């Protein structure tokens, strides 16, 4: 077979993991599964309405048996990319469009539903095909979950899939008076879309006929989790099922190394189960170390779809294709055939030496049919042949012994690089060259050897086989040229330094998370404390997604405790996280992790307006870390919110703040006193300082706070408000976007332009937090006051009093506005008691409100 000859190039001469003389049964099963799936597609039984799923083919077996190569070879064969194969024969041809998708979990325990579904969407695309339900659901989810991020550049051949999605959405949204524009999807666009669906201003056929679509879009308002993204799979299937039968594509998705997401808490497996269950029109070809147990599980458990009635083909006793197949070892006959073919093949330094009968016998006895073992044996043979005839006693050892021998036979520089690369699941030549202190060229030569596999990972595309990594980790200093445990630990520390340097220059959040996943896994393996990891992990948006990529939680190591801390974001709301952190603090914790837990517990308490426990925590943290400007400021901020101005003055006397932080607190106090115009400069200066330090996100928070005060004082413009609203929207900073939109509404209060902006602000609030606050109420009251609409003020007061409120400086302004309007002062149970007489503050604020109201008349 022609492609077999191509395997004898460079150091990959005769790669045994590419030997499939004994994989005919797997090929036959695959072909049968494809034909069966095609028959069901044409018969329109591979659809959502059919409760049983018959669309999963599984190959499972031990590591090193060649499952990945089988998966890739099956994909090439069905696509017709293999030349005539003497064992498998020619691939079948189809009248339907055939497209394949590959999902590779090697070295990662994260299922990204939307990325998988976008790959399927691109594979199914065509000029005359529309996927309105999926595209609407995708736009709603993406705008809320990944605001400010453009859809990836999707192509199918030369077809622009992203352009088609945008065109479809614009056609649907035009009737609602909306357009996507050329920029990325944002929260504002998502809230507009959701509101247009809920108000039925979009009357597309998809919305009319696809009953789940409106429900999914409504769910996205407050729940843009990966599980909701996985549910979008049903919308894609709904669209595909409505294509003309002849246009329904034959989609085959190859899922490799599924063992990385199986078992354990099943959080990630749950997502994959959801996607596969909701795509009955896709044939899923799964390779894994352990079989899928979905048919054996009871319905209603951890997985959304389980039980033999749902997955009849996944019962281990199933006989009809598609079903589960154990991938066995190569037979002795095939091993002999391979060794005979490899013996004496190739030429020059890259060729294989002649293998004597005794050498071949010892290799066959030691291999037990494992293709990886054959690869390593030939690598040893090539190295030994340089020094003369082969010694049979050098062959037939255990797999770990072979790995050690192969490492010894490598040039010294490549040997160090190989052992360094074995410490992590993924790498690239630059990374391991830097960490090992060797030349990039040496690392590139190693990557061309049979020890290394390459795939399509966007950041770290190379990996050593898991069996090689395991064998390398078991080496001892007593073995020839073996590494001691201290050598591996030192190499791990150098790798972490190299990963940190790489991380610090990356701008793509997803790529940074890829590197941090590798770095935390490495730090966990060697119990290394790396405080930079804590800072980097907390800097990433989406802490729940970050938590899913960390090593398993454990109390036994620093990294394990860091993972335990991040568990606070796994499936928990704010109150649930508070309860979790409280329980965590009752356990023995590393001092650094305890500090982090107390810090975020304090933030949590403050987030639910429970200030006393937040105060106690910040006091305790400041007592332990008295030089921390962070804790000095956080305690000052909490004292100010509690109206403890005398205590705040005493605090600042003993714990002075950095200049810009001090100006911010002073400005906040001026605001509380009703000195509105004077309260602006300090916040603005803080924003300028943070912007100069590259802290753009925190600077934007201060800029929005400045803007809101400026709007009340009548010294900003609608254009400035809109500019900051767009900036906050681009970064997904919903609270700050609401502040900017509130400022815009304040600017327009009492004018005809007020209502559209107030309606947009309300839509954003309902779609993100669901509860009206001071940002929404202040412009509503200001508009009513300027128009003299006393009935509207009474209506808003009744609504305001009926809802549970927690004290804040913004709430205080609302209550003062009701008092100014003659509707009486409102007191809430959570309102703190000031430690000074604040009557002058109240009187000054009433005068300030009078000026604010008069300013717009």
C-alpha positions in Angstrom: 0.0 0.0 0.0 1.4 3.4 -1.1 0.7 5.3 2.1 2.5 2.6 4.1 5.7 3.5 2.3 5.4 7.1 3.3 5.7 6.0 6.9 9.4 5.2 6.4 10.6 8.9 6.3 12.9 10.6 8.8 12.8 9.0 12.3 9.2 7.9 11.8 10.4 4.9 9.8 7.8 2.2 10.1 5.7 3.6 12.8 3.9 0.6 14.2 1.0 2.7 15.6 0.2 3.3 11.9 0.1 -0.5 11.2 -3.5 -1.6 10.6 -3.2 -5.0 9.1 -5.1 -6.3 12.1 -7.6 -3.4 12.2 -9.8 -4.7 9.4 -12.6 -5.6 11.9 -12.6 -2.0 13.1 -12.7 -0.7 9.6 -15.6 -3.1 8.7 -17.5 -1.9 11.8 -16.9 1.7 10.9 -18.1 1.2 7.3 -21.2 -0.6 8.6 -21.9 2.1 11.1 -21.6 4.8 8.4 -24.0 3.0 6.0 -26.5 2.3 8.8 -26.4 5.9 9.9 -26.8 7.1 6.3 -29.8 4.8 5.9 -31.4 6.3 9.0 -30.7 9.8 7.7 -32.4 9.2 4.4 -35.3 7.4 6.2 -35.6 10.4 8.5 -35.3 8.3 11.6 -32.1 9.8 12.9 -34.1 12.7 14.3 -34.8 14.4 17.6 -38.3 13.0 17.7 -37.0 9.4 17.9 -36.2 8.8 21.6 -33.5 6.1 21.0 -30.1 7.2 19.9 -28.2 5.0 17.5 -25.4 7.4 16.5 -22.4 6.4 18.6 -19.5 4.1 17.6 -16.9 3.5 20.3 -13.4 2.0 20.1 -11.9 1.5 23.5 -8.7 -0.1 24.8 -5.5 0.4 26.8 -3.0 3.2 26.1 -0.5 2.7 23.4 -2.7 0.4 21.3 -3.1 2.9 18.5 -6.6 4.3 19.1 -5.6 7.8 18.0 -4.0 6.6 14.8 -7.1 4.4 14.2 -9.3 7.4 14.6 -7.3 9.6 12.2 -6.9 6.8 9.7 -10.7 6.1 9.7 -11.3 9.8 9.0 -8.8 9.9 6.1 -10.3 6.7 4.7 -13.9 7.8 4.7 -12.9 11.1 3.1 -11.1 9.2 0.3 -7.7 10.6 1.2 -6.0 7.2 1.4 -4.6 5.6 -1.6 -5.7 2.1 -2.4 -5.4 0.0 0.7 -4.7 -3.7 0.4 -6.5 -4.4 3.7 -9.2 -1.9 4.0 -10.0 -1.4 0.3 -11.4 1.7 -1.3 -13.7 4.0 0.7 -17.3 4.2 -0.2 -18.7 7.1 -2.2 -21.9 9.0 -1.4 -24.4 11.2 -3.1 -24.7 13.3 0.0 -22.3 15.9 1.2 -19.7 14.2 3.5 -18.1 16.3 6.2 -16.0 15.3 9.2 -15.2 17.1 12.5 -12.5 16.3 14.9 -12.7 16.8 18.7 -9.4 16.0 20.5 -9.3 15.9 24.3 -5.6 14.9 24.7 -4.1 16.8 27.6 -7.3 18.7 28.4 -10.3 18.0 30.6 -12.6 20.7 29.3 -15.5 20.3 26.9 -16.3 23.5 25.1 -19.8 23.0 23.7 -20.1 26.1 21.6 -16.7 25.4 19.9 -17.8 21.9 19.0 -21.2 23.1 17.7 -19.6 25.8 15.6 -17.4 23.1 14.0 -20.6 21.1 13.2 -22.3 24.3 12.0 -19.4 25.0 9.6 -19.3 21.4 8.4 -23.1 21.4 7.6 -23.0 24.8 5.9 -23.9 25.5 2.3 -24.9 28.5 0.2 -28.6 27.4 0.0 -28.8 26.2 3.6 -30.1 28.3 6.5 -29.8 27.5 10.2 -32.0 30.2 11.6 -32.9 28.6 14.9 -29.3 27.7 15.8 -27.9 31.1 14.6 -30.4 33.0 16.8 -29.7 30.8 19.8 -26.0 31.1 19.2 -26.1 34.9 19.0 -28.1 35.2 22.2 -25.7 32.9 24.1 -22.5 34.2 22.6 -23.4 37.9 23.3 -24.0 37.1 27.0 -21.3 34.5 27.6 -18.5 35.9 25.4 -19.4 39.6 25.1 -17.1 41.7 23.0 -15.6 38.6 21.3 -16.0 38.1 17.6 -17.3 34.8 16.3 -14.3 32.7 15.0 -13.4 32.8 11.4 -15.4 29.8 10.2 -15.0 28.4 6.7 -16.2 25.4 4.9 -14.0 25.0 1.9 -14.1 28.6 0.5 -17.5 29.2 2.0 -17.7 32.0 4.6 -19.8 30.5 7.4 -19.4 33.4 9.8 -20.6 35.7 7.0 -23.7 33.5 6.5 -24.5 33.5 10.2 -24.2 37.3 10.3 -26.4 37.6 7.1 -29.0 35.3 8.6 -29.2 37.2 11.9 -29.4 40.6 10.1 -32.3 39.3 8.0 -34.1 38.1 11.1 -33.4 41.3 13.1 -34.2 43.8 10.5 -37.9 43.4 11.1 -37.2 44.3 14.8 -35.4 47.4 13.8 -32.0 46.0 14.6 -28.7 45.3 12.9 -25.6 43.4 14.1 -23.1 45.7 12.5 -19.6 44.7 11.8 -18.3 44.4 15.4 -18.4 41.5 17.8 -21.5 40.4 19.6 -22.1 42.2 22.9 -24.3 42.2 25.9 -26.4 45.1 24.6 -27.0 43.2 21.3 -27.9 40.1 23.2 -30.4 41.9 25.4 -31.9 43.6 22.3 -32.2 40.2 20.6 -33.7 38.5 23.7 -36.2 41.4 24.1 -37.2 41.2 20.4 -37.8 37.5 20.8 -39.8 37.8 24.0 -41.9 40.7 22.6 -42.4 38.7 19.3 -41.0 41.6 17.2 -39.1 38.8 15.5 -41.6 36.6 13.7 -39.4 34.2 11.8 -40.5 30.7 10.8 -37.9 29.3 13.3 -39.5 31.1 16.2 -42.9 30.1 15.1 -42.2 26.5 14.5 -39.3 25.7 16.8 -40.9 25.7 20.2 -37.7 25.2 22.2 -36.0 28.2 20.6 -37.9 30.9 22.6 -37.4 28.9 25.8 -33.6 28.6 25.2 -33.3 32.3 24.4 -35.2 33.2 27.5 -33.0 30.9 29.6 -29.9 32.6 28.2 -31.0 35.8 29.9 -29.8 34.7 33.3 -28.0 31.4 32.5 -25.3 31.5 29.9 -23.6 28.4 31.2 -21.8 25.8 29.1 -24.8 23.5 29.6 -27.1 26.0 27.9 -24.5 26.2 25.1 -24.6 22.4 24.8 -28.4 22.6 24.5 -28.0 24.7 21.3 -27.1 21.4 19.7 -30.8 20.6 19.6 -31.4 23.8 17.6 -28.8 22.8 15.0 -30.4 19.4 14.7 -33.8 21.1 14.3 -32.5 23.2 11.4 -30.8 20.3 9.7 -33.9 18.1 9.9 -35.8 20.7 7.9 -33.4 20.6 5.0 -34.5 18.8 1.8 -33.5 15.2 2.3 -31.0 15.4 -0.5 -29.3 18.3 1.2 -28.9 16.7 4.6 -25.2 16.3 5.1 -23.5 13.1 6.2 -21.7 14.4 9.3 -19.2 12.3 11.2 -17.6 13.6 14.3 -14.4 11.9 15.6 -13.9 12.3 19.4 -10.4 11.3 20.5 -9.0 10.6 24.0 -12.5 10.8 25.5 -11.0 9.3 28.7 -9.8 12.8 29.7 -13.4 13.9 30.2 -15.0 10.7 31.4 -15.8 9.7 35.0 -15.1 11.7 38.1 -17.7 14.3 38.8 -18.9 13.9 35.2 -19.3 17.7 34.9 -17.5 17.7 31.5 -18.9 14.3 30.4 -22.3 15.7 31.0 -21.8 18.4 28.4 -20.5 15.9 25.8 -23.5 13.6 26.6 -25.9 16.5 26.1 -24.4 17.4 22.7 -24.3 13.8 21.3 -27.8 13.2 22.6 -29.2 16.3 20.8 -27.4 15.6 17.5 -28.9 12.2 16.4 -28.1 13.2 12.8 -24.4 13.1 13.5 -22.4 9.9 13.7 -20.0 10.1 16.6 -16.9 8.0 16.5 -15.4 7.9 20.0 -12.0 6.6 20.9 -11.2 6.1 24.6 -9.5 3.9 27.2 -12.7 2.8 28.9 -16.1 2.1 27.4 -19.0 4.6 27.7 -21.3 3.5 30.5 -24.2 5.7 29.4 -26.5 2.8 28.7 -25.8 1.3 32.2 -26.6 4.4 34.1 -30.0 5.1 35.6 -32.0 7.9 33.9 -32.3 11.1 35.9 -28.8 10.8 37.3 -25.6 12.9 36.6 -26.0 12.7 32.9 -28.9 14.3 31.1 -29.4 11.2 28.8 -28.8 7.8 30.2 -30.2 4.2 30.2 -30.5 1.4 27.7 -33.7 2.8 26.1 -31.8 5.9 25.1 -28.5 4.2 24.1 -29.3 0.7 22.9 -26.1 0.5 20.9 -23.9 1.3 23.9 -24.9 -1.8 25.8 -21.8 -3.9 25.9 -23.8 -6.9 24.7 -25.1 -5.0 21.7 -24.4 -6.7 18.3 -25.7 -4.3 15.7 -23.6 -1.4 14.4 -22.9 1.2 15.6 -21.8 -0.2 19.0 -18.8 -0.4 21.3 -15.6 -2.3 20.2 -12.6 -3.2 22.3 -9.4 -2.5 20.3 -7.1 -5.4 20.9 -3.4 -5.9 20.6 -1.8 -6.7 17.2 -1.6 -10.4 16.6 1.7 -12.2 16.5 1.2 -12.7 12.7 0.8 -9.0 12.2 3.8 -8.2 14.4 5.9 -10.6 12.3 4.6 -9.1 9.1 5.4 -5.6 10.4 8.9 -6.5 11.6 9.7 -8.3 8.3 8.6 -5.3 6.3 10.6 -2.9 8.6 13.8 -5.0 8.6 16.4 -3.4 6.3 13.9 -0.8 5.0 14.8 2.8 4.3 18.3 4.1 3.5 21.1 6.0 5.2 21.0 7.2 8.8 17.2 7.2 8.7 16.9 3.5 7.6 16.1 0.5 9.7 18.9 -2.2 10.1 18.3 -5.8 9.3 16.6 -7.5 12.2 17.8 -11.1 12.8 15.2 -13.8 13.6 16.3 -13.8 17.2 15.9 -10.0 17.5 12.5 -10.2 15.9 11.5 -13.0 18.2 12.5 -11.1 21.4 10.7 -8.0 20.2 7.5 -10.0 19.4 7.7 -11.7 22.9 8.1 -8.3 24.7 5.6 -6.3 22.6 2.4 -8.3 23.5 1.0 -6.8 20.4 1.5 -3.1 21.6 2.3 -0.9 18.5 4.1 1.7 20.6 6.5 -1.0 21.9 7.4 -1.9 18.2 8.1 1.8 17.5 10.5 2.1 20.4 12.2 -1.2 19.6 13.0 0.0 16.1 14.3 3.3 17.4 16.7 1.3 19.6 17.7 -0.9 16.7 18.5 2.2 14.6 20.6 3.7 17.3 22.5 0.4 18.1 23.2 -0.3 14.4 25.5 2.8 14.3 27.9 0.9 16.6 27.8 -2.5 14.7 25.6 -5.6 14.8 22.5 -5.7 16.9 22.8 -7.6 20.3 19.6 -9.6 20.8 19.8 -9.1 24.6 19.2 -5.4 24.1 15.6 -6.2 23.0 12.5 -7.7 24.7 12.6 -5.7 27.9 9.6 -4.0 29.5 8.1 -0.8 28.1 9.7 1.4 30.8 13.0 -0.2 30.0 12.6 0.5 26.3 11.8 4.2 27.1 14.9 4.5 29.2 17.0 2.8 26.5 15.6 5.1 23.8 16.3 8.1 25.9 19.9 7.0 26.4 20.4 6.4 22.7 19.3 10.0 21.8 21.9 12.7 21.5 22.5 14.3 24.9 20.6 17.5 24.0 17.6 15.7 22.7 17.6 13.4 25.7 17.3 16.3 28.1 14.6 17.9 26.0 12.7 14.6 25.8 12.7 14.1 29.5 11.6 17.7 30.0 8.8 17.3 27.5 7.7 14.1 29.3 6.8 16.2 32.4 3.8 17.9 30.7 1.0 16.6 28.5 1.6 19.1 25.7 4.5 21.2 24.5 6.0 23.0 21.6 9.7 23.0 20.5 10.3 26.6 21.8 8.9 25.9 25.2 11.0 22.7 25.9 14.1 24.2 24.3 13.9 27.2 26.7 13.2 25.1 29.7 16.0 22.6 29.0 18.5 25.2 28.0 19.2 23.6 24.6 18.9 24.9 21.0 15.6 25.1 19.2 16.9 23.0 16.4 17.5 20.1 18.9 13.9 20.4 20.1 12.6 20.4 16.5 14.6 17.2 15.7 13.1 15.5 18.7 9.6 16.5 17.5 10.3 14.6 14.3 10.9 11.3 16.1 8.5 8.5 16.7 8.3 9.4 20.4 6.4 12.5 19.6 2.9 13.0 18.2 1.6 16.2 16.7 -2.1 17.4 16.5 -4.0 20.6 15.9 -3.8 22.2 19.4 -3.6 26.0 18.9 -0.9 26.6 21.5 1.0 23.4 22.4 0.6 21.0 19.4 3.1 18.3 20.4 2.9 15.6 23.0 4.7 12.5 24.2 2.6 9.4 24.3 1.1 8.8 27.8 2.9 5.5 28.1 6.2 7.1 27.4 5.6 9.9 29.9 4.6 7.3 32.5 7.8 5.3 31.8 10.0 8.3 32.0 8.5 9.4 35.3 9.5 6.0 36.8 13.2 6.3 36.0 15.7 6.3 38.8 19.2 7.7 39.2 20.4 4.2 39.4 19.6 3.5 35.7 21.9 4.5 33.0 21.8 8.2 32.6 18.5 8.3 34.4 17.1 11.3 36.2 16.8 11.5 39.9 13.6 12.9 41.4 15.5 16.1 42.2 16.4 16.5 38.5 12.8 16.2 37.4 11.7 18.7 40.1 14.3 21.2 38.9 13.2 20.7 35.3 9.6 21.3 36.3 10.6 24.6 37.9 12.3 25.7 34.7 9.3 24.6 32.7 7.0 26.7 34.9 9.2 29.7 34.4 9.1 29.2 30.7 5.3 28.8 30.8 5.0 32.0 32.9 7.0 33.9 30.3 4.8 32.6 27.5 1.6 33.3 29.4 2.6 36.9 30.1 2.9 37.8 26.4 -0.4 36.1 25.3 -3.4 38.3 24.8 -6.0 35.5 23.9 -7.8 34.5 27.0 -8.4 31.0 25.8 -4.8 30.4 24.9 -3.7 31.8 28.3 -6.1 29.3 30.0 -4.5 26.5 27.9 -1.1 27.3 29.3 -2.3 27.7 32.8 -4.0 24.3 32.7 -0.6 22.8 31.9 1.2 24.9 34.4 -1.1 24.1 37.3 -1.0 20.4 36.4 2.8 20.5 36.5 2.9 22.4 39.8 0.5 19.9 41.2 2.6 16.9 40.1 5.6 18.3 42.0 3.8 20.1 44.8 5.4 23.4 43.7 4.1 26.7 45.1 3.8 29.3 42.3 2.1 32.4 43.5 2.0 33.9 40.0 -0.4 31.1 39.1 -2.9 32.4 41.7 -2.7 35.9 40.2 -3.0 34.7 36.6 -5.9 32.4 37.3 -7.9 35.1 39.1 -7.2 37.6 36.3 -9.1 35.4 33.8 -12.8 36.1 33.2 -15.2 33.3 33.9 -13.9 31.7 37.1 -16.2 28.7 36.7 -14.6 27.9 33.4 -11.1 28.3 34.9 -12.1 26.0 37.8 -13.0 23.2 35.3 -9.4 23.2 33.9 -7.6 22.9 37.3 -6.2 19.7 38.8 -8.5 17.8 41.2 -9.1 19.5 44.5 -7.1 18.1 47.5 -5.9 19.4 50.8 -2.6 17.7 50.4 -0.8 20.4 48.2 -0.9 24.1 47.5 -2.2 23.6 44.0 -4.8 21.2 45.3 -6.0 23.7 47.8 -6.1 26.4 45.1 -8.4 24.0 43.1 -10.5 23.6 46.2 -10.8 27.3 46.5 -11.9 27.6 42.8 -14.6 24.9 43.4 -16.5 27.9 44.9 -17.5 28.8 41.3 -18.5 25.4 40.2 -22.3 25.4 40.0 -22.8 27.8 42.9 -24.5 31.2 43.0 -23.2 34.0 45.3 -24.9 32.7 48.4 -23.9 29.2 47.7 -20.3 30.4 47.3 -20.5 32.2 50.6 -21.6 29.0 52.3 -18.9 27.0 50.6 -16.1 29.4 51.6 -17.4 29.4 55.2 -17.1 25.6 55.3 -13.7 25.7 53.6 -12.3 28.1 56.3 -13.2 25.5 59.0 -10.6 23.1 57.4 -6.8 23.3 57.7 -5.6 25.6 54.9 -2.3 27.0 53.6 -1.9 30.6 54.7 -2.0 31.9 51.2 -5.2 30.0 50.3 -6.8 31.0 53.6 -6.1 34.6 52.9 -7.6 34.2 49.4 -10.7 32.5 50.8 -11.3 35.1 53.4 -10.8 37.9 50.9 -13.4 36.5 48.5 -15.8 35.6 51.3 -15.6 39.3 52.4 -16.4 40.3 48.8 -19.3 37.8 48.8 -20.8 39.2 52.0 -20.5 42.7 50.6 -22.1 41.6 47.4 -25.2 40.6 49.3 -25.0 43.7 51.4 -24.1 41.9 54.6 -21.5 44.3 55.7 -20.7 43.3 59.3 -19.1 40.0 58.5 -17.3 41.6 55.5 -16.0 44.2 57.9 -14.8 41.6 60.4 -13.0 39.7 57.6 -11.2 42.8 56.2 -10.2 43.8 59.7 -8.7 40.4 60.3 -6.8 40.5 57.0 -5.5 43.9 57.6 -4.3 42.9 61.0 -2.2 40.1 59.4 -1.1 42.2 56.4 -1.0 45.8 57.7 1.1 47.1 54.8 -1.5 45.9 52.2 -3.0 48.9 50.4 -5.7 46.5 49.1 -7.0 45.7 52.6 -6.5 49.2 53.8 -8.7 50.4 50.9 -11.3 47.6 51.2 -11.8 48.3 54.9 -12.1 52.0 54.3 -14.6 51.4 51.5 -16.7 49.2 53.8 -16.6 51.7 56.7 -17.8 54.4 54.3 -20.7 52.2 53.1 -21.7 51.7 56.7 -21.7 55.4 57.3 -19.0 55.1 60.0 -17.3 58.3 59.1 -15.6 58.8 62.5 -14.2 55.3 62.4 -13.1 55.9 58.8 -11.2 59.0 59.8 -9.5 57.0 62.6 -8.7 54.2 60.2 -7.1 56.5 57.6 -5.1 58.1 60.3 -3.5 54.8 61.2 -3.5 53.3 57.7 -2.9 56.0 55.1 -3.7 55.0 51.6 -1.7 55.4 48.4 -2.4 58.9 46.9 -4.9 57.9 44.1 -6.8 55.5 46.4 -6.9 58.2 49.1 -8.4 60.7 46.6 -11.0 58.1 45.6 -12.2 57.6 49.2 -12.2 61.4 49.8 -14.4 61.8 46.7 -16.8 59.2 47.9 -17.2 61.0 51.2 -17.8 64.3 49.4 -20.6 62.5 47.4 -22.2 61.3 50.6 -22.2 64.8 51.9 -24.1 66.1 48.9 -21.1 67.9 47.5 -21.8 66.4 44.0 -19.5 68.6 41.9 -16.6 68.3 44.3 -16.9 64.5 44.4 -16.0 64.1 40.7 -12.3 64.9 40.5 -10.9 62.3 42.8 -12.7 59.4 41.0 -11.5 60.8 37.6 -7.9 61.1 38.9 -8.0 57.5 40.1 -9.2 56.4 36.6 -6.3 58.3 35.0 -3.8 56.7 37.4 -5.1 53.2 36.8 -5.1 53.7 33.0 -1.5 54.8 33.1 -0.6 51.6 34.9 -2.3 49.5 32.3 -5.1 48.4 34.6 -7.7 49.1 31.9 -10.6 47.1 33.4 -10.4 48.7 36.8 -9.8 52.1 35.2 -13.1 51.7 33.2 -14.9 51.0 36.5 -13.7 54.4 37.8 -14.5 56.1 34.5 -18.1 54.9 34.7 -18.4 56.1 38.3 -17.1 59.5 37.3 -19.5 59.6 34.4 -22.6 58.9 36.6 -21.7 61.8 38.9 -21.0 64.1 36.0 -24.4 63.2 34.5 -26.1 64.2 37.7 -24.1 67.4 37.9 -25.0 68.2 34.3 -21.4 68.3 33.1 -21.2 65.4 30.6 -22.7 64.5 27.2 -24.8 61.8 25.7 -21.9 61.0 23.4 -19.6 60.4 26.3 -22.1 58.2 28.0 -22.6 56.1 24.9 -18.8 55.8 24.4 -18.3 54.3 27.8 -21.4 52.1 27.5 -19.9 50.6 24.4 -16.5 50.1 26.0 -18.1 48.4 29.0 -20.2 46.3 26.7 -17.2 45.2 24.7 -15.5 43.8 27.8 -18.7 42.3 29.2 -18.7 44.5 32.2 -22.4 44.6 32.8 -22.5 46.6 36.0 -20.4 49.3 34.4 -22.5 49.3 31.2 -25.6 49.8 33.3 -23.9 52.7 35.0 -23.1 54.3 31.7 -26.6 53.8 30.3 -28.0 55.2 33.5 -25.8 58.3 33.0 -27.1 58.6 29.4 -30.7 58.3 30.7 -30.0 61.0 33.3 -28.7 63.3 30.5 -31.9 62.8 28.6 -34.4 62.9 31.5 -37.3 65.2 30.8 -36.8 65.0 27.0 -38.4 62.9 24.2 -35.2 60.9 23.9 -35.5 59.6 27.5 -37.9 56.6 27.0 -35.8 54.6 24.5 -32.7 54.8 26.6 -34.6 54.0 29.8 -36.2 51.0 28.0 -32.7 49.8 26.9 -31.4 50.1 30.4 -34.3 48.1 31.8 -33.8 45.4 29.2 -30.2 45.1 30.0 -30.9 44.9 33.7 -33.6 42.3 33.3 -31.5 40.2 31.0 -28.4 40.2 33.3 -29.3 40.7 37.0 -33.1 40.6 36.8 -33.7 43.2 39.5 -34.1 47.0 39.2 -31.6 49.0 41.3 -30.6 52.7 41.8 -29.1 52.9 38.3 -32.6 52.4 36.8 -34.6 54.3 39.5 -32.6 57.6 39.6 -33.2 58.5 35.9 -36.9 57.4 36.1 -37.5 59.7 39.1 -35.5 62.5 37.6 -37.6 62.3 34.4 -40.8 62.3 36.4 -39.7 65.2 38.5 -38.8 67.3 35.5 -42.1 66.5 33.9 -44.0 67.1 37.1 -45.5 63.5 36.9 -46.4 63.0 40.6 -48.5 59.9 39.8 -45.5 58.2 38.2 -43.4 59.0 41.3 -46.0 57.4 43.5 -46.1 54.3 41.3 -42.4 53.9 41.4 -42.3 54.5 45.1 -44.9 51.7 45.7 -42.8 49.4 43.5 -39.6 50.4 45.2 -40.9 49.8 48.7 -42.4 46.4 47.8 -39.0 45.0 46.8 -36.3 43.9 49.2 -33.6 46.5 49.3 -30.1 46.6 50.8 -28.4 49.8 51.7 -25.9 51.5 49.4 -25.0 55.1 48.5 -27.0 54.7 45.3 -30.1 53.6 47.3 -29.6 56.6 49.6 -29.9 58.9 46.6 -33.2 57.2 45.5 -34.7 57.6 49.0 -33.7 61.3 49.1 -35.3 61.8 45.7 -38.6 60.4 47.0 -38.3 62.7 50.1 -37.6 65.7 47.8 -40.7 64.8 45.7 -42.8 65.0 48.9 -43.5 61.3 49.2 -41.7 60.8 52.5 -38.4 59.3 53.4 -38.1 55.5 53.0 -36.2 53.5 55.6 -35.0 49.9 55.1 -34.1 47.4 57.7 -30.5 47.2 56.4 -30.0 51.0 56.6 -27.0 51.6 58.8 -26.9 54.1 61.7 -24.2 56.8 61.1 -21.6 57.4 63.8 -22.0 61.2 63.3 -24.9 63.6 62.8 -25.6 63.4 59.0 -28.5 65.9 59.0 -26.4 68.5 57.2 -25.6 65.9 54.5 -29.3 65.2 54.0 -30.2 68.9 53.8 -27.3 69.5 51.3 -28.4 66.6 49.2 -32.0 67.9 49.0 -30.6 71.2 47.7 -28.4 69.3 45.2 -31.4 67.3 43.9 -33.2 70.6 43.4 -30.3 71.9 41.3 -30.2 68.6 39.4 -33.9 68.7 38.6 -33.8 72.4 37.7 -30.8 71.8 35.4 -32.9 69.9 32.9 -35.9 72.2 32.7 
